[in-house]
């Protein structure tokens, strides 16, 4: 028994500590783009590859088994479409033969059906006239409503569908506003930001080079991306040259990066967030809010039903 537990622990440590290696390279020149990404895990037992340009191909393998291949899926879809088109063409030609026989039989049956339908129509008209006469009598006996009833009913429906929903949305907005600026939430967000930066520093490439000039639609977005780059690669500006272009949208240059990380190091960095007491308190507040909102909705539905029932009794006159 102890040997089995030891083997399980060794296997778990191997999975957690085995590095996930990745490599990516690409070129961007005047609309011509090329990107290749390789991912290796468990000493190459788990492999992933991505090749661009379009349509792009993603392959994910475990040992000798292919778990996912986007190129193979496209080929299967094309084959299915071709088979469906061929089947439609065959069925249309085969379906034309029985149509002629069906038309001849339908013409012969129409004569017999016509006489039967005339007899049945006469009987149905008699019974329907009796039913309509009885229905008119019963309708006349139903009590009428006062015009004020319809006005108040329309106002109550408007109050239920529009005003009540606006009040619920206002409560939602106030809750999330208070939750965002709550002391526990602010501390949780600061912890999340700090640990996320640590996780990104673990994942960022250990080796590589790049020489890229880029520009986005908005200068603000360009500046934001450059700020993130400066935080992550501030010690490697000689090998990673990134030039922001604030005047126009562009992407020119080439890059090559290599890196590795393991699951254990990411879990260690994420533990302060997962085990945070502030996270549990925030989740409890959100759960309580959802329960209160459901109660408020049910209460509003009951109020609306009782109001309509009261109006029905108050403004019905014979």
C-alpha positions in Angstrom: 0.0 0.0 0.0 2.8 2.4 0.9 4.5 1.7 -2.5 1.3 2.6 -4.4 0.9 5.9 -2.4 4.6 6.7 -3.1 4.2 6.0 -6.8 1.1 8.2 -7.0 2.9 11.1 -5.2 5.9 10.7 -7.5 3.6 10.8 -10.5 1.8 13.9 -9.2 5.2 15.7 -8.5 6.3 14.7 -12.1 3.1 16.2 -13.6 3.4 19.4 -11.4 7.2 20.0 -11.8 7.7 18.9 -15.4 8.2 22.0 -17.5 5.8 23.1 -20.2 8.1 24.3 -23.1 7.0 26.6 -25.8 8.5 28.2 -28.9 7.0 30.7 -31.3 8.3 32.7 -34.3 6.8 34.8 -36.9 7.2 37.5 -39.6 5.0 40.4 -40.6 5.7 42.3 -43.8 3.1 44.3 -45.8 0.1 41.9 -45.3 2.3 38.8 -45.5 2.1 37.1 -42.1 3.5 33.8 -40.8 3.3 32.5 -37.3 4.4 29.1 -35.9 3.8 28.0 -32.3 5.0 24.7 -30.7 4.1 23.4 -27.2 5.7 20.4 -25.5 4.7 18.9 -22.1 5.7 15.7 -20.2 8.9 15.3 -22.2 7.1 15.5 -25.5 4.3 13.1 -24.6 1.8 16.0 -24.9 2.3 18.1 -28.0 0.5 21.1 -29.6 1.3 22.9 -32.8 -0.2 26.0 -34.5 0.6 27.1 -38.0 -0.6 30.4 -39.7 -1.5 31.8 -42.4 -5.1 31.2 -43.0 -7.0 29.1 -42.6 -4.5 28.1 -39.9 -4.0 24.6 -38.5 -4.1 23.5 -34.8 -2.9 20.0 -33.9 -3.0 18.6 -30.4 -1.6 15.1 -29.7 -1.0 12.8 -26.8 1.7 10.2 -27.6 0.7 8.8 -30.9 -3.0 9.8 -30.7 -4.3 12.9 -32.3 -6.9 14.5 -30.0 -7.7 17.5 -32.1 -6.8 18.5 -35.7 -8.6 21.6 -37.2 -7.3 20.7 -40.7 -8.8 17.2 -40.5 -12.2 18.6 -39.3 -12.3 21.0 -42.3 -11.7 18.0 -44.6 -14.5 16.0 -42.9 -16.9 18.9 -43.2 -16.2 19.3 -46.9 -16.7 15.6 -47.5 -20.0 15.6 -45.6 -21.2 18.6 -47.7 -20.3 16.9 -51.0 -22.1 13.7 -49.9 -25.2 15.7 -48.9 -25.2 17.4 -52.3 -24.9 14.1 -54.2 -27.7 12.6 -52.1 -30.0 15.5 -52.8 -29.4 15.2 -56.6 -30.2 11.4 -56.5 -33.3 11.8 -54.3 -34.8 14.5 -56.6 -34.5 12.3 -59.7 -35.9 9.3 -57.9 -38.7 11.3 -56.3 -40.1 12.4 -59.7 -41.2 8.9 -60.7 -43.8 8.3 -57.9 -45.1 11.8 -58.3 -46.8 11.0 -61.6 -48.6 8.0 -60.1 -49.5 10.0 -57.1 -51.1 12.8 -59.2 -53.2 10.3 -61.1 -54.5 8.7 -57.9 -55.2 12.1 -56.4 -57.4 13.1 -59.3 -59.5 9.9 -59.0 -59.8 10.4 -55.3 -60.8 14.0 -55.6 -64.2 13.1 -57.2 -65.1 10.8 -54.4 -63.9 13.2 -51.7 -65.9 16.1 -53.3 -69.2 14.3 -52.8 -68.3 13.2 -49.3 -67.2 16.7 -48.3 -70.5 18.2 -49.5 -72.5 15.9 -47.3 -70.2 16.5 -44.3 -70.2 20.2 -44.9 -74.0 20.4 -44.7 -74.0 18.5 -41.4 -71.1 20.6 -40.0 -72.7 23.9 -40.9 -75.9 22.9 -39.1 -74.0 22.0 -35.9 -71.7 25.0 -36.1 -74.7 27.4 -36.5 -76.2 25.9 -33.3 -72.9 26.2 -31.5 -72.4 29.8 -32.5 -75.9 30.7 -31.5 -75.3 29.1 -28.1 -71.9 30.9 -27.8 -73.5 34.3 -28.5 -76.0 33.7 -25.8 -73.3 32.8 -23.3 -71.2 35.8 -24.3 -74.1 38.1 -23.7 -74.4 36.7 -20.2 -70.7 37.5 -19.3 -70.3 40.6 -17.0 -69.0 43.8 -18.5 -66.1 45.8 -17.1 -66.0 49.5 -16.3 -63.7 51.6 -18.6 -61.8 52.7 -15.6 -60.9 49.0 -15.0 -59.0 48.8 -18.3 -57.2 52.1 -17.7 -56.0 50.9 -14.2 -55.1 47.5 -15.6 -53.0 49.0 -18.4 -51.2 51.2 -15.8 -50.6 48.2 -13.5 -49.1 46.2 -16.4 -46.9 49.2 -17.2 -45.9 49.5 -13.6 -45.0 45.8 -13.4 -43.2 45.4 -16.7 -41.3 48.8 -16.8 -41.1 50.5 -13.5 -40.5 47.3 -11.4 -37.7 46.3 -13.8 -36.1 49.7 -13.6 -36.1 49.5 -9.8 -34.5 46.0 -9.9 -31.8 47.3 -12.3 -31.1 50.2 -10.0 -30.7 47.9 -7.1 -28.2 45.8 -9.1 -26.2 48.8 -10.1 -26.0 50.1 -6.5 -25.0 46.7 -5.2 -22.1 46.2 -7.7 -21.0 49.8 -7.1 -20.8 49.3 -3.4 -19.2 45.9 -3.9 -16.5 47.4 -6.2 -15.5 50.1 -3.7 -15.8 47.9 -0.6 -12.6 47.6 1.4 -12.4 43.8 1.0 -12.9 44.0 -2.8 -10.2 46.6 -3.1 -7.7 44.5 -1.2 -8.7 41.4 -3.2 -8.2 43.3 -6.5 -4.7 44.5 -5.4 -3.7 41.0 -4.4 -5.0 39.7 -7.7 -3.1 42.3 -9.7 0.1 41.6 -7.8 -0.1 37.8 -8.1 -1.1 38.1 -11.8 2.0 40.0 -12.6 4.1 37.3 -10.8 2.4 34.6 -12.9 3.1 36.6 -16.1 6.7 36.9 -15.1 6.9 33.1 -14.7 5.3 32.5 -18.1 7.2 35.2 -20.1 9.9 33.9 -22.5 13.3 33.1 -21.1 15.1 33.5 -24.5 14.2 35.3 -27.7 14.4 38.4 -29.8 12.0 40.7 -31.6 12.0 43.8 -33.7 8.5 45.0 -34.2 6.8 48.3 -35.1 3.1 48.3 -34.4 0.2 50.7 -34.3 -3.5 50.2 -33.3 -6.7 52.0 -34.3 -6.6 54.1 -31.1 -3.4 55.8 -29.8 -4.7 54.9 -26.2 -4.6 51.2 -27.0 -1.2 51.5 -28.6 0.1 53.2 -25.4 -1.5 50.6 -23.1 0.1 47.7 -25.0 3.5 49.5 -24.9 3.0 49.9 -21.1 2.4 46.2 -20.6 5.4 45.4 -22.7 7.6 47.8 -20.6 6.4 46.1 -17.4 7.2 42.5 -18.6 10.3 43.1 -20.6 11.9 46.1 -18.9 15.2 44.2 -18.4 15.4 42.9 -21.9 14.9 46.0 -24.1 18.1 45.3 -26.1 16.8 41.9 -27.4 13.1 42.9 -27.5 12.8 46.1 -29.6 9.2 47.3 -29.9 8.4 50.6 -31.5 4.9 52.0 -31.1 3.4 53.9 -34.0 0.8 56.4 -32.8 0.0 57.8 -36.3 -1.3 54.7 -38.2 -2.3 51.1 -37.8 0.5 48.8 -38.8 2.4 45.7 -37.9 5.9 45.1 -39.3 8.9 43.0 -38.1 9.7 39.6 -36.9 10.1 37.7 -33.6 11.3 34.5 -32.0 10.7 33.5 -28.4 11.3 30.4 -26.3 10.2 29.8 -22.7 9.1 27.2 -20.1 7.2 27.1 -16.9 5.6 24.4 -14.7 2.2 24.1 -13.1 3.6 24.0 -9.6 5.1 27.5 -9.9 1.8 28.9 -11.2 -0.2 27.2 -8.4 2.2 28.7 -5.8 1.6 32.2 -7.2 -2.2 31.7 -7.4 -2.6 30.3 -3.8 -2.8 33.8 -2.2 -5.8 34.5 -4.4 -7.5 31.1 -4.0 -7.1 30.9 -0.2 -7.9 34.6 0.4 -10.5 35.2 3.0 -11.5 38.4 1.0 -12.5 36.1 -1.9 -14.8 34.0 0.2 -16.4 37.1 1.7 -16.9 38.6 -1.7 -18.5 35.4 -3.0 -20.8 35.2 0.0 -22.0 38.8 -0.6 -22.7 38.0 -4.3 -24.6 34.8 -3.4 -26.7 36.7 -0.8 -27.4 39.4 -3.4 -28.7 36.9 -5.9 -31.0 35.3 -3.3 -32.4 38.7 -2.3 -33.0 39.6 -6.0 -34.9 36.3 -6.5 -37.1 37.1 -3.5 -37.7 40.6 -4.7 -38.8 39.2 -8.1 -41.2 36.7 -6.6 -42.6 39.4 -4.3 -43.3 41.6 -7.2 -45.0 38.8 -9.1 -47.3 38.1 -6.2 -48.1 41.8 -5.8 -49.0 42.1 -9.5 -51.3 39.1 -9.3 -53.1 40.3 -6.2 -53.6 43.8 -7.8 -55.1 42.4 -10.9 -57.4 40.2 -8.9 -58.5 43.1 -6.8 -59.2 45.2 -9.9 -61.2 42.3 -11.4 -63.5 42.2 -8.4 -63.8 46.0 -7.8 -64.7 47.1 -11.4 -66.8 44.2 -12.6 -70.5 45.3 -13.1 -73.4 43.3 -14.5 
